[in-house]
Amino acid sequence: MAHFKPSRRELLKLSAMAPAFALTATAPKAQIGAPASDNPSHFSFAIGEAQITVISDGFFETPASGLGINADPEEVQAFLAAHYLPTDTSLSHTNHLVIDIGDARVLVDVGSGNRFMPTAGRLMTNLESAGIDPYSITHVVITHAHPDHIWGIRDDFDEAILPDAQYFIGAAEHAFWLQDGLAASSPAEMQQFVVGAVNSLNVDGAEWTLVADGDEICPGVTVMETPGHTPGHISVHVESGGQQLVALGDSMNHAYTNFAHPDWFNGFDMDGDQTVATRQTLLDRAAEDGLTVVGYHFPFPGVGHVMREGGSYRFLPALWRFKG
């Protein structure tokens, strides 16, 4: 297996992410208050003949100072305030996809389980609330090995939580996290992330298929290499009946800054320049081809389209409707 040696810059970027993710949830200074009861946790629609269900794993918060770290902090603060967003904290939803296409049922990412934030880890419960038997899932695709995307792969006995599914991850992503000596060479605050990724990738009961750009998961579902946020990050492309959808993972992780200021990158993007280049390619293609996109950290359900707006872009949330 090829091994990747992280540059000092990559490790510093990864290190910058760790303290933010380590924070527990705090009350945001939002414009609306908490609901009296739980909100809906799933959202379904069709792409051609494929049935798509967005399942929430919950949410978590990180400091807003991690947004747009290559921009003027005052400009970032002003942008957030103008969009009715808190200027001290950034709230991230966690939107998973279940893709029912042909005989396959594909889950994109497995969430964080009970190993990360107290406000996340609800994927399995919310699958059942949506009427989806978790054990009916045939394929699991991991976009990248950050805690909120892969730590939920293990049950309380440290075995694969979906033992009968086929598991897929980018070959470059797999090689990066499993390279010799990565934990020892990482900053102390980052080592728990590396150990968590290694434990997740080495979980008993999961046989990994390593994939690269254009590889097929099942008919109608393929992989797109979208590096930058992590070295081997992948997105998932669905095509059916002449319609297309891209599950972005964390290649785009903010529904406002990433579109209005695609040249800004965040503290948790390991390679900022590559993240921006990847994002620009995705935005151009989505706007040109009219792709449906799903943002993992966009406001739930995170489904919409991309519109060009001068020299930047805008995320347009998709309209929803009742069945029938």
Backbone bond lengths (Angstrom), bond angles and torsions (degrees), N, CA, C in turn:
res aa  C-N    CA-C-N  psi(-1)  N-CA   C-N-CA  omega(-1)  CA-C   N-CA-C  phi
1 M - - - 1.462 - - 1.524 109.98 -
2 A 1.331 116.24 135.56 1.467 120.08 176.47 1.525 109.22 -70.41
3 H 1.336 115.27 146.51 1.455 120.20 179.44 1.519 109.60 -117.61
4 F 1.322 115.63 145.87 1.451 122.03 178.48 1.520 108.32 -107.37
5 K 1.301 116.90 132.26 1.458 121.73 174.66 1.516 107.91 -100.76
6 P 1.348 118.44 113.78 1.455 119.43 -177.23 1.521 110.85 -68.10
7 S 1.319 115.14 141.32 1.456 118.99 174.52 1.520 109.18 -76.23
8 R 1.319 115.71 164.82 1.466 119.67 177.22 1.520 110.04 -59.75
9 R 1.329 115.89 -35.87 1.463 119.42 -179.45 1.533 110.62 -64.83
10 E 1.337 115.73 -42.88 1.454 119.32 179.61 1.523 111.22 -61.70
11 L 1.340 115.92 -43.60 1.452 119.54 -179.34 1.520 111.42 -65.97
12 L 1.322 117.16 -37.13 1.455 119.88 178.56 1.519 110.73 -66.13
13 K 1.342 116.10 -40.55 1.463 119.20 178.08 1.525 110.27 -64.65
14 L 1.324 116.58 -43.18 1.451 121.03 179.87 1.517 110.26 -65.27
15 S 1.323 115.66 -39.33 1.460 120.33 178.09 1.518 111.14 -63.03
16 A 1.327 116.41 -37.66 1.463 120.06 -179.28 1.514 111.42 -63.53
17 M 1.329 116.53 -27.56 1.450 120.71 -179.98 1.518 111.79 -74.24
18 A 1.326 117.02 -35.94 1.455 121.20 -169.44 1.524 113.77 -59.98
19 P 1.340 119.61 -50.31 1.459 118.01 -178.90 1.518 112.22 -60.72
20 A 1.338 118.07 -34.34 1.457 120.42 179.75 1.517 110.54 -65.53
21 F 1.338 117.38 -46.29 1.448 120.81 -179.14 1.522 111.28 -67.93
22 A 1.311 117.88 -23.91 1.460 120.49 -176.74 1.521 112.26 -75.74
23 L 1.322 117.64 -12.36 1.449 120.30 -178.60 1.522 110.81 -71.71
24 T 1.305 117.62 146.24 1.453 121.26 172.60 1.517 108.81 -84.51
25 A 1.319 115.37 163.69 1.454 120.14 -176.89 1.521 110.94 -64.62
26 T 1.327 115.83 140.20 1.455 121.47 176.86 1.519 108.23 -127.05
27 A 1.315 116.74 161.52 1.456 120.43 -178.28 1.520 110.06 -72.26
28 P 1.344 118.62 118.66 1.458 120.38 179.92 1.521 111.61 -76.73
29 K 1.317 115.48 152.54 1.456 120.12 174.74 1.518 108.15 -87.56
30 A 1.321 116.11 69.70 1.459 122.14 -175.27 1.523 109.87 -89.61
31 Q 1.337 115.32 170.20 1.445 121.10 -179.64 1.523 112.06 -85.12
32 I 1.329 117.47 -15.98 1.455 121.08 176.88 1.526 108.07 -126.95
33 G 1.325 116.01 156.12 1.454 120.72 -176.26 1.518 112.79 -93.72
34 A 1.322 115.48 -177.91 1.464 122.21 -178.18 1.526 110.31 -70.81
35 P 1.340 117.23 151.31 1.471 120.30 179.41 1.516 111.08 -74.81
36 A 1.341 115.99 159.46 1.461 121.12 177.52 1.527 111.39 -74.18
37 S 1.333 116.53 -25.84 1.461 121.54 178.39 1.521 107.85 -146.67
38 D 1.335 116.35 172.23 1.458 120.11 -177.51 1.520 111.78 -60.14
39 N 1.336 115.20 140.27 1.454 121.08 173.34 1.519 109.81 -83.57
40 P 1.335 117.74 166.27 1.475 119.80 176.74 1.522 110.91 -56.85
41 S 1.327 115.76 147.19 1.467 120.78 -174.24 1.520 112.46 -115.75
42 H 1.338 117.87 5.32 1.463 119.73 178.09 1.522 109.87 -147.32
43 F 1.327 115.09 159.42 1.470 122.82 -175.59 1.518 107.40 -150.02
44 S 1.328 117.56 126.21 1.464 120.99 -173.86 1.528 111.24 -120.35
45 F 1.333 115.49 147.56 1.454 122.07 176.58 1.525 108.06 -161.41
46 A 1.323 116.09 178.31 1.462 120.77 -177.45 1.520 110.72 -118.92
47 I 1.326 114.99 144.96 1.465 123.50 168.24 1.528 105.36 -123.08
48 G 1.335 116.33 101.03 1.456 119.00 -173.17 1.512 109.78 61.24
49 E 1.339 116.06 -124.41 1.466 121.23 177.99 1.520 111.96 -91.36
50 A 1.316 117.87 -5.14 1.468 121.02 -179.76 1.528 110.00 -84.03
51 Q 1.305 116.30 137.99 1.460 121.95 174.89 1.533 108.27 -100.72
52 I 1.313 115.75 127.29 1.463 121.98 -176.52 1.528 108.91 -114.96
53 T 1.314 116.56 132.38 1.460 121.29 174.46 1.522 108.80 -126.83
54 V 1.320 115.73 124.47 1.455 121.33 174.32 1.521 107.52 -90.12
55 I 1.332 115.44 126.07 1.463 121.81 -179.18 1.529 108.62 -117.47
56 S 1.312 116.85 128.14 1.465 120.50 178.88 1.522 110.92 -83.23
57 D 1.328 115.62 136.88 1.463 121.56 170.44 1.524 110.24 -98.85
58 G 1.338 116.83 2.81 1.456 121.54 -177.89 1.517 111.21 113.45
59 F 1.316 116.82 -145.16 1.463 121.55 -178.58 1.518 108.46 -157.47
60 F 1.328 116.00 169.71 1.458 121.36 170.25 1.523 108.60 -156.15
61 E 1.318 115.39 170.79 1.456 120.54 -177.81 1.524 111.15 -123.71
62 T 1.309 116.11 146.69 1.464 123.38 173.17 1.532 107.78 -133.14
63 P 1.315 118.53 160.34 1.459 119.98 -179.95 1.529 112.15 -61.89
64 A 1.309 116.87 136.68 1.465 120.94 178.26 1.517 111.84 -64.12
65 S 1.308 117.77 -17.96 1.461 120.78 178.06 1.525 112.25 -65.20
66 G 1.337 117.58 -14.53 1.460 120.81 176.64 1.504 114.21 -81.90
67 L 1.330 118.19 -2.98 1.460 122.20 -180.00 1.529 110.34 -92.64
68 G 1.331 115.90 137.71 1.462 120.79 174.80 1.512 112.84 54.44
69 I 1.326 116.83 51.60 1.467 119.43 -173.87 1.525 112.79 -71.45
70 N 1.334 118.25 -13.61 1.466 120.71 176.49 1.525 112.13 -96.49
71 A 1.324 116.74 9.09 1.470 121.62 179.55 1.520 109.80 -112.11
72 D 1.326 116.19 169.17 1.461 121.98 175.57 1.528 108.38 -63.90
73 P 1.336 118.78 121.20 1.466 120.52 -178.27 1.526 113.49 -55.15
74 E 1.330 117.13 -35.68 1.459 119.39 179.65 1.526 110.89 -67.27
75 E 1.341 116.61 -35.09 1.460 119.98 177.53 1.522 110.61 -67.27
76 V 1.323 116.67 -40.72 1.461 120.48 178.31 1.528 109.92 -63.14
77 Q 1.335 116.74 -46.22 1.460 120.66 179.41 1.529 111.33 -59.73
78 A 1.318 116.46 -42.93 1.461 120.21 179.90 1.526 110.57 -65.01
79 F 1.326 116.83 -38.67 1.459 120.64 179.02 1.530 110.50 -63.03
80 L 1.312 116.65 -45.65 1.469 120.08 -179.29 1.524 110.29 -62.41
81 A 1.322 116.81 -45.70 1.463 120.25 -178.74 1.523 110.96 -61.98
82 A 1.337 116.84 -40.00 1.462 120.57 -179.53 1.518 112.33 -66.04
83 H 1.337 116.84 -23.04 1.461 121.45 179.51 1.525 112.14 -101.01
84 Y 1.321 116.88 19.84 1.463 123.06 177.24 1.525 111.88 57.23
85 L 1.334 115.81 37.04 1.448 121.71 178.19 1.520 109.80 -110.69
86 P 1.335 118.76 147.63 1.461 120.31 177.15 1.524 110.55 -59.26
87 T 1.303 116.53 145.89 1.470 120.70 179.77 1.523 112.21 -98.64
88 D 1.334 117.03 -3.33 1.456 119.96 179.51 1.519 113.36 -108.46
89 T 1.329 117.26 -23.29 1.457 120.83 -176.67 1.522 109.81 -139.60
90 S 1.316 116.29 151.51 1.460 121.99 178.24 1.515 108.39 -118.57
91 L 1.314 116.81 119.06 1.457 122.24 -178.34 1.522 109.20 -92.60
92 S 1.327 115.60 126.95 1.466 121.71 -178.97 1.514 110.23 -116.44
93 H 1.318 116.94 119.75 1.455 120.79 169.80 1.528 108.50 -77.60
94 T 1.314 117.03 164.18 1.468 121.23 -178.85 1.528 107.99 -129.56
95 N 1.327 116.30 98.12 1.454 123.57 -170.13 1.526 111.45 -105.82
96 H 1.319 116.24 110.47 1.457 121.80 179.21 1.523 110.40 -96.93
97 L 1.330 115.79 152.96 1.458 120.65 176.36 1.509 110.65 -109.80
98 V 1.340 115.35 138.42 1.457 122.39 163.00 1.519 106.14 -113.69
99 I 1.322 115.83 122.59 1.466 122.19 -176.46 1.522 107.87 -111.52
100 D 1.326 116.41 112.86 1.460 121.27 174.17 1.515 107.83 -98.85
101 I 1.328 115.63 110.62 1.454 120.88 -176.04 1.524 108.47 -144.56
102 G 1.327 116.56 122.91 1.462 120.06 -175.24 1.516 109.50 59.62
103 D 1.318 116.28 -131.05 1.465 121.63 178.79 1.523 112.78 -92.52
104 A 1.329 117.73 3.48 1.459 121.84 -174.70 1.525 111.35 -100.93
105 R 1.305 115.47 147.92 1.464 122.83 170.12 1.524 106.41 -128.05
106 V 1.339 116.20 108.42 1.459 123.29 -170.83 1.521 109.84 -106.12
107 L 1.321 116.94 128.31 1.455 122.87 173.56 1.522 109.12 -106.06
108 V 1.339 116.32 129.74 1.461 120.94 177.90 1.524 108.60 -100.00
109 D 1.339 115.96 111.40 1.461 126.04 -178.39 1.540 111.48 70.98
110 V 1.337 115.10 155.58 1.463 120.24 -175.00 1.527 112.95 -118.97
111 G 1.329 117.25 9.55 1.449 119.51 176.43 1.518 112.91 73.20
112 S 1.323 115.40 -165.49 1.462 120.91 -172.62 1.517 113.66 -109.30
113 G 1.336 118.05 -5.12 1.454 119.32 -178.30 1.525 110.45 59.03
114 N 1.338 116.17 -144.56 1.468 120.73 -179.36 1.513 112.01 -100.61
115 R 1.343 117.33 23.14 1.460 121.37 -173.16 1.531 113.68 -107.63
116 F 1.327 117.68 5.75 1.462 117.84 -172.10 1.521 110.91 -129.05
117 M 1.317 117.52 -97.52 1.457 121.93 -176.07 1.532 110.83 -105.07
118 P 1.325 118.24 144.13 1.470 119.90 179.37 1.523 113.53 -66.49
119 T 1.334 116.85 -19.05 1.466 120.33 -179.83 1.523 112.41 -92.68
120 A 1.325 117.30 1.26 1.467 121.90 178.31 1.531 108.55 -118.51
121 G 1.334 116.47 -172.14 1.453 120.21 178.79 1.515 114.98 85.65
122 R 1.334 117.44 25.03 1.465 121.08 -175.49 1.524 113.43 -104.16
123 L 1.318 117.49 10.32 1.463 120.71 -172.29 1.523 112.46 -58.80
124 M 1.325 118.21 -51.08 1.456 120.62 -174.77 1.533 111.07 -62.70
125 T 1.324 116.58 -43.09 1.468 120.19 177.91 1.518 111.34 -63.34
126 N 1.335 116.51 -41.55 1.457 119.53 -177.23 1.525 112.63 -75.13
127 L 1.334 117.97 -26.65 1.463 120.04 170.87 1.523 109.91 -59.34
128 E 1.311 115.70 -46.67 1.465 119.75 -179.22 1.524 110.82 -66.07
129 S 1.336 117.30 -36.41 1.467 120.66 177.26 1.527 111.32 -62.89
130 A 1.327 115.59 -30.05 1.475 120.44 179.09 1.525 111.99 -85.31
131 G 1.324 117.43 1.93 1.457 121.08 179.78 1.516 113.34 80.20
132 I 1.328 116.69 20.98 1.472 121.43 -179.32 1.523 108.68 -108.42
133 D 1.322 116.21 118.65 1.457 121.46 175.54 1.523 107.89 -73.21
134 P 1.337 118.61 115.78 1.473 119.65 -179.06 1.523 112.98 -53.87
135 Y 1.313 116.96 -32.33 1.467 119.95 -176.58 1.520 112.83 -80.31
136 S 1.344 116.35 -0.33 1.467 120.27 172.72 1.525 111.73 -88.38
137 I 1.339 116.97 -5.77 1.463 120.93 179.33 1.521 109.52 -70.10
138 T 1.334 116.12 128.75 1.466 120.82 -176.14 1.522 112.56 -99.86
139 H 1.332 117.80 -27.20 1.457 122.27 -176.82 1.531 109.11 -136.31
140 V 1.323 116.66 137.42 1.464 122.68 174.25 1.521 107.95 -122.74
141 V 1.332 116.56 123.25 1.462 122.21 178.09 1.521 108.48 -111.44
142 I 1.330 116.52 126.89 1.463 121.87 178.06 1.525 108.27 -103.51
143 T 1.344 116.14 120.39 1.462 119.45 -179.21 1.528 111.67 -70.87
144 H 1.336 116.42 -36.69 1.468 121.25 177.68 1.524 108.04 -169.52
145 A 1.323 116.61 168.74 1.468 120.80 -167.90 1.517 114.27 -100.70
146 H 1.333 118.00 33.48 1.459 120.25 171.52 1.527 109.98 -76.72
147 P 1.344 117.87 158.18 1.468 121.16 -171.32 1.521 114.94 -53.71
148 D 1.341 117.10 -44.10 1.456 119.91 -174.37 1.524 113.22 -74.18
149 H 1.329 117.53 -3.29 1.462 121.19 -179.16 1.525 113.01 -112.14
150 I 1.333 117.57 -23.32 1.469 118.42 -172.94 1.529 114.59 -132.85
151 W 1.322 119.90 -18.86 1.463 119.10 -174.45 1.527 112.77 -64.07
152 G 1.311 117.28 -20.03 1.466 120.32 177.98 1.516 114.10 -78.25
153 I 1.317 117.98 4.17 1.465 121.15 -177.90 1.526 112.02 -69.96
154 R 1.346 117.62 -21.48 1.466 121.73 -175.42 1.534 111.10 -104.35
155 D 1.323 115.77 137.79 1.459 119.21 173.33 1.530 109.30 -84.51
156 D 1.330 116.87 -171.62 1.461 120.33 -177.00 1.527 112.90 -69.92
157 F 1.329 116.33 -10.94 1.467 120.84 177.42 1.530 111.31 -102.69
158 D 1.348 115.86 12.47 1.462 122.62 179.56 1.523 112.40 61.10
159 E 1.318 116.29 33.75 1.455 122.34 174.97 1.525 108.85 -116.57
160 A 1.327 116.36 157.81 1.461 120.58 -178.65 1.524 110.51 -57.22
161 I 1.325 115.82 128.69 1.457 120.43 -174.50 1.531 111.93 -70.60
162 L 1.337 116.35 -22.97 1.472 121.82 176.04 1.528 107.53 -125.15
163 P 1.313 117.67 78.44 1.473 120.81 -169.65 1.516 115.04 -68.15
164 D 1.333 117.92 -19.11 1.460 119.77 -176.52 1.526 113.29 -94.02
165 A 1.326 117.59 -4.07 1.459 120.76 -178.27 1.526 110.40 -83.72
166 Q 1.340 115.70 157.79 1.456 121.98 169.26 1.533 107.83 -88.67
167 Y 1.331 116.22 137.30 1.456 120.85 -175.86 1.529 110.78 -111.76
168 F 1.360 115.71 136.99 1.455 122.44 -176.67 1.530 109.47 -131.99
169 I 1.332 115.66 140.39 1.462 122.11 173.91 1.522 107.52 -152.18
170 G 1.324 116.82 155.28 1.454 120.90 177.55 1.521 111.62 -61.33
171 A 1.320 115.98 137.53 1.470 120.10 -179.42 1.518 111.05 -60.02
172 A 1.340 117.77 -41.06 1.462 121.01 -179.58 1.522 111.36 -67.07
173 E 1.330 117.17 -36.63 1.461 121.05 178.60 1.531 110.52 -66.46
174 H 1.297 115.91 -45.67 1.467 122.36 179.23 1.528 110.17 -59.23
175 A 1.330 116.45 -45.72 1.464 120.81 -178.65 1.525 111.47 -66.21
176 F 1.317 117.52 -38.78 1.463 119.88 -178.41 1.522 111.90 -60.58
177 W 1.322 117.45 -51.65 1.457 120.60 -174.30 1.522 112.73 -72.28
178 L 1.338 117.24 -25.89 1.461 120.10 -177.18 1.528 113.15 -99.25
179 Q 1.310 117.25 10.08 1.460 118.88 178.13 1.516 110.51 -67.13
180 D 1.304 116.02 149.35 1.466 121.80 -177.82 1.528 111.08 -63.06
181 G 1.315 116.08 131.97 1.459 121.32 171.09 1.510 115.90 78.21
182 L 1.342 119.47 10.72 1.458 119.60 -177.29 1.529 111.80 -63.86
183 A 1.324 117.50 -44.46 1.471 119.57 -178.78 1.527 110.96 -61.72
184 A 1.328 116.71 -43.98 1.460 120.41 -177.67 1.523 112.07 -65.80
185 S 1.333 117.04 -31.32 1.462 120.70 -177.41 1.522 112.55 -90.18
186 S 1.331 117.40 -3.38 1.462 121.71 -179.58 1.520 110.89 -90.05
187 P 1.332 117.45 154.27 1.469 119.78 174.47 1.530 110.38 -57.49
188 A 1.321 116.62 153.06 1.464 121.27 -174.81 1.521 112.31 -55.95
189 E 1.352 116.66 -40.54 1.457 119.79 -177.85 1.519 113.04 -71.12
190 M 1.344 116.23 -12.44 1.454 120.60 -179.43 1.526 113.13 -97.40
191 Q 1.306 116.45 -14.18 1.457 119.72 -171.54 1.518 112.96 -64.04
192 Q 1.344 117.74 -33.51 1.456 119.41 178.61 1.525 111.38 -65.15
193 F 1.330 117.32 -30.98 1.460 120.60 177.37 1.521 110.74 -68.14
194 V 1.328 115.36 -41.62 1.463 119.51 179.70 1.523 110.34 -66.34
195 V 1.330 116.65 -47.02 1.467 119.97 180.00 1.526 110.67 -61.20
196 G 1.337 117.14 -40.98 1.457 120.44 178.42 1.517 112.40 -63.05
197 A 1.336 116.55 -40.16 1.463 120.35 177.83 1.523 110.92 -65.55
198 V 1.335 116.34 -44.13 1.464 120.76 -179.88 1.527 110.43 -62.35
199 N 1.334 117.07 -46.70 1.457 120.09 178.96 1.518 112.00 -61.08
200 S 1.321 116.51 -37.86 1.462 120.39 179.84 1.520 111.47 -69.28
201 L 1.324 116.39 -42.48 1.466 119.75 -179.05 1.519 112.36 -71.14
202 N 1.318 116.61 -25.12 1.462 121.15 -179.73 1.524 112.70 -98.03
203 V 1.313 117.91 13.99 1.459 121.38 -176.23 1.529 111.28 -59.95
204 D 1.323 116.18 140.74 1.462 120.87 175.82 1.524 110.02 -66.58
205 G 1.329 115.61 135.33 1.457 120.36 174.90 1.505 115.45 96.62
206 A 1.331 117.63 0.43 1.469 121.01 177.56 1.520 109.12 -117.65
207 E 1.310 116.99 117.66 1.462 122.93 174.73 1.521 107.30 -99.79
208 W 1.339 116.71 117.56 1.460 120.30 -173.42 1.524 111.87 -87.34
209 T 1.323 115.16 134.03 1.458 122.34 166.11 1.519 106.92 -102.27
210 L 1.330 116.55 121.42 1.461 121.23 -177.60 1.518 109.47 -90.85
211 V 1.329 116.12 130.44 1.460 121.21 -172.04 1.520 110.86 -123.95
212 A 1.324 114.65 162.48 1.467 122.52 177.95 1.524 108.30 -138.34
213 D 1.308 115.94 179.12 1.459 122.17 -173.91 1.521 111.75 -52.71
214 G 1.334 116.11 127.34 1.454 122.26 176.63 1.510 114.84 88.19
215 D 1.318 118.31 -8.34 1.462 120.04 179.98 1.520 110.91 -66.94
216 E 1.334 115.27 146.91 1.456 121.72 -177.21 1.529 110.56 -93.76
217 I 1.321 115.89 131.85 1.461 121.60 172.01 1.527 109.20 -83.63
218 C 1.312 115.59 -46.19 1.455 124.67 174.38 1.520 105.35 -160.22
219 P 1.333 119.80 167.17 1.466 119.55 -178.86 1.532 112.21 -54.33
220 G 1.337 115.68 122.77 1.455 121.92 -179.93 1.511 114.86 95.57
221 V 1.336 117.90 -9.23 1.472 121.56 -178.84 1.522 108.72 -126.49
222 T 1.333 116.83 119.80 1.460 122.02 -178.39 1.526 110.54 -131.42
223 V 1.326 114.14 171.48 1.466 122.32 -176.09 1.525 110.08 -103.77
224 M 1.317 116.44 141.08 1.459 123.25 170.96 1.521 108.36 -118.96
225 E 1.328 117.83 126.83 1.457 119.77 174.20 1.524 109.18 -75.87
226 T 1.331 115.93 122.92 1.469 121.57 -178.03 1.533 109.16 -134.19
227 P 1.325 117.94 66.65 1.467 121.57 -172.57 1.526 112.60 -74.80
228 G 1.314 114.18 164.65 1.467 122.40 176.74 1.509 109.94 134.26
229 H 1.326 116.72 -60.01 1.462 119.64 176.54 1.521 109.78 -58.06
230 T 1.305 116.83 -43.71 1.468 124.50 164.47 1.522 106.90 -134.54
231 P 1.338 118.07 163.75 1.467 119.50 -175.02 1.524 114.60 -61.11
232 G 1.345 117.42 -32.08 1.461 119.30 -176.57 1.514 113.83 -119.93
233 H 1.326 117.10 26.44 1.464 121.13 -178.74 1.524 110.95 -56.03
234 I 1.346 116.29 138.29 1.456 120.93 175.17 1.526 109.64 -125.25
235 S 1.328 115.82 154.71 1.451 123.03 169.88 1.524 107.84 -114.62
236 V 1.324 115.94 167.40 1.460 120.91 -174.71 1.526 109.03 -119.37
237 H 1.333 115.63 126.35 1.460 123.14 -177.58 1.519 110.08 -107.50
238 V 1.323 116.17 130.02 1.466 122.33 178.47 1.521 108.20 -118.28
239 E 1.321 117.01 133.38 1.465 121.53 176.85 1.513 109.20 -135.73
240 S 1.342 115.92 127.83 1.463 121.27 179.20 1.513 108.66 -157.97
241 G 1.322 116.61 134.34 1.454 120.91 176.27 1.504 114.15 57.82
242 G 1.329 117.27 32.58 1.456 121.14 179.59 1.513 114.25 79.06
243 Q 1.325 118.52 3.04 1.463 122.34 177.68 1.525 109.62 -108.57
244 Q 1.350 115.60 152.76 1.459 120.66 -176.17 1.523 110.92 -134.17
245 L 1.321 114.59 146.70 1.459 122.55 177.17 1.518 108.28 -138.60
246 V 1.330 115.88 145.64 1.462 121.10 173.98 1.522 108.97 -126.44
247 A 1.344 115.99 121.42 1.461 121.89 169.68 1.524 106.68 -83.68
248 L 1.313 116.84 110.82 1.463 122.69 -167.93 1.522 113.57 -76.67
249 G 1.342 117.42 -17.61 1.459 117.97 -171.09 1.515 109.14 57.87
250 D 1.332 117.36 -132.75 1.464 121.30 178.21 1.527 112.61 -105.76
251 S 1.336 117.53 15.77 1.465 118.76 174.43 1.523 110.23 -63.47
252 M 1.333 115.82 -27.60 1.462 122.89 167.47 1.516 105.60 -133.39
253 N 1.317 117.57 124.09 1.454 118.91 -171.57 1.525 114.69 -127.34
254 H 1.329 117.40 10.60 1.466 120.57 175.87 1.520 108.49 -143.50
255 A 1.322 116.15 123.58 1.464 121.19 -172.28 1.518 114.08 -73.93
256 Y 1.326 117.87 -4.06 1.460 121.19 -178.61 1.525 111.28 -119.76
257 T 1.320 117.38 -58.78 1.465 119.10 -176.22 1.525 111.82 -64.67
258 N 1.329 118.35 -39.89 1.462 120.55 -176.78 1.519 112.40 -62.77
259 F 1.319 117.62 -26.46 1.463 121.73 -176.72 1.529 111.38 -92.89
260 A 1.313 117.04 -47.90 1.464 120.29 -179.09 1.524 111.69 -72.95
261 H 1.341 116.51 -30.75 1.466 121.87 -178.86 1.530 109.17 -133.83
262 P 1.333 117.83 70.98 1.461 119.58 -177.09 1.521 114.27 -63.28
263 D 1.341 116.70 -13.50 1.467 120.07 178.34 1.531 112.48 -84.91
264 W 1.331 118.26 -7.26 1.456 120.76 175.57 1.529 109.43 -82.75
265 F 1.312 116.32 139.42 1.459 118.88 170.84 1.523 108.95 -125.20
266 N 1.329 114.94 168.31 1.457 120.81 -170.75 1.522 111.78 -110.21
267 G 1.315 116.52 164.12 1.449 120.93 -178.32 1.508 113.63 -63.48
268 F 1.333 117.67 -22.61 1.457 120.47 179.92 1.520 112.70 -95.87
269 D 1.335 118.41 7.04 1.470 122.29 170.53 1.526 107.44 -87.77
270 M 1.320 116.92 116.45 1.458 120.47 -171.68 1.523 112.85 -64.99
271 D 1.320 117.19 -38.90 1.466 122.27 177.37 1.520 107.13 -123.94
272 G 1.323 116.22 98.37 1.456 120.43 -174.22 1.511 113.56 -60.22
273 D 1.336 117.56 -45.38 1.464 120.44 -178.01 1.531 111.23 -63.34
274 Q 1.331 116.62 -41.77 1.461 119.95 179.20 1.526 110.76 -68.70
275 T 1.325 116.60 -37.24 1.464 120.28 176.99 1.517 110.75 -58.60
276 V 1.325 116.86 -45.35 1.467 121.32 -179.42 1.526 111.00 -64.68
277 A 1.333 117.25 -43.23 1.469 120.55 179.60 1.523 110.94 -63.05
278 T 1.331 116.99 -43.60 1.461 120.97 177.82 1.517 110.87 -63.09
279 R 1.321 116.59 -44.60 1.462 120.85 -179.14 1.525 111.11 -61.15
280 Q 1.330 116.82 -42.45 1.459 119.87 -179.59 1.519 110.96 -61.67
281 T 1.337 116.59 -41.77 1.457 120.68 177.60 1.523 111.31 -61.85
282 L 1.331 116.81 -44.61 1.457 121.26 179.51 1.531 111.57 -63.53
283 L 1.327 116.78 -44.97 1.461 120.35 -179.26 1.522 111.30 -63.13
284 D 1.330 116.32 -43.60 1.464 119.76 179.24 1.520 111.08 -60.44
285 R 1.342 115.55 -46.92 1.453 118.87 -177.80 1.526 111.81 -66.74
286 A 1.328 116.80 -43.17 1.460 120.19 -178.68 1.521 111.61 -63.00
287 A 1.327 116.84 -41.64 1.460 120.57 179.55 1.524 111.02 -69.71
288 E 1.329 117.30 -40.93 1.457 121.63 -177.42 1.524 111.83 -69.31
289 D 1.338 116.68 -42.80 1.464 120.85 -173.76 1.520 113.65 -96.90
290 G 1.324 117.78 -0.69 1.462 120.27 179.58 1.521 113.41 66.35
291 L 1.332 116.95 34.38 1.457 120.58 -177.28 1.528 111.24 -68.91
292 T 1.309 115.27 144.29 1.460 120.23 164.94 1.516 107.53 -79.38
293 V 1.315 117.43 135.14 1.459 121.07 178.94 1.523 108.96 -122.93
294 V 1.333 115.13 151.37 1.464 121.45 174.71 1.518 107.42 -128.36
295 G 1.317 115.78 120.10 1.458 121.16 179.05 1.512 110.82 -95.77
296 Y 1.310 116.66 125.33 1.459 120.71 -176.79 1.525 111.64 -60.61
297 H 1.331 116.68 -38.37 1.461 120.26 -177.74 1.519 113.05 -105.47
298 F 1.330 118.26 9.91 1.460 120.59 177.34 1.535 109.33 -73.01
299 P 1.338 118.03 160.35 1.460 119.77 174.79 1.529 110.89 -53.58
300 F 1.328 116.18 131.17 1.460 121.62 -176.02 1.529 110.68 -54.19
301 P 1.358 118.74 135.87 1.466 127.36 5.30 1.532 114.91 -89.89
302 G 1.322 117.33 1.32 1.465 120.65 173.46 1.510 115.01 76.05
303 V 1.340 117.95 18.63 1.463 122.39 -176.38 1.520 109.52 -101.91
304 G 1.336 117.30 134.36 1.449 118.98 177.90 1.509 112.90 -179.04
305 H 1.319 115.48 -159.61 1.456 122.45 -178.58 1.536 109.46 -132.63
306 V 1.315 115.07 170.21 1.461 121.74 -177.34 1.522 109.16 -114.79
307 M 1.320 116.69 128.94 1.458 122.25 178.49 1.522 108.90 -119.55
308 R 1.335 115.88 133.42 1.457 119.06 172.37 1.516 109.51 -70.96
309 E 1.331 115.40 141.52 1.460 120.80 179.99 1.517 107.70 -142.38
310 G 1.337 115.99 91.68 1.450 120.23 -174.29 1.515 109.64 66.05
311 G 1.329 115.70 -126.46 1.460 119.98 178.78 1.512 113.09 -91.57
312 S 1.330 117.16 6.50 1.461 120.55 -179.61 1.528 108.87 -128.78
313 Y 1.338 116.14 -156.26 1.458 120.31 -174.20 1.530 108.66 -143.19
314 R 1.327 114.19 170.80 1.462 120.13 174.50 1.523 108.44 -140.75
315 F 1.329 115.33 140.27 1.458 121.29 173.64 1.516 108.52 -87.75
316 L 1.343 116.19 126.11 1.459 122.19 -179.90 1.520 109.01 -110.17
317 P 1.332 118.63 106.05 1.460 120.03 179.46 1.530 111.06 -59.06
318 A 1.315 115.57 138.65 1.464 120.58 179.94 1.527 110.13 -72.41
319 L 1.335 116.31 147.22 1.454 121.81 174.86 1.528 109.43 -75.82
320 W 1.297 117.47 143.94 1.456 120.30 176.89 1.522 108.88 -114.19
321 R 1.328 114.84 160.13 1.459 119.47 -179.09 1.522 109.63 -150.60
322 F 1.338 115.04 161.27 1.453 119.87 176.32 1.513 110.55 -74.82
323 K 1.318 116.19 157.44 1.459 121.53 175.37 1.517 109.62 -69.61
324 G 1.337 116.13 138.09 1.454 120.45 175.08 1.514 113.25 87.24
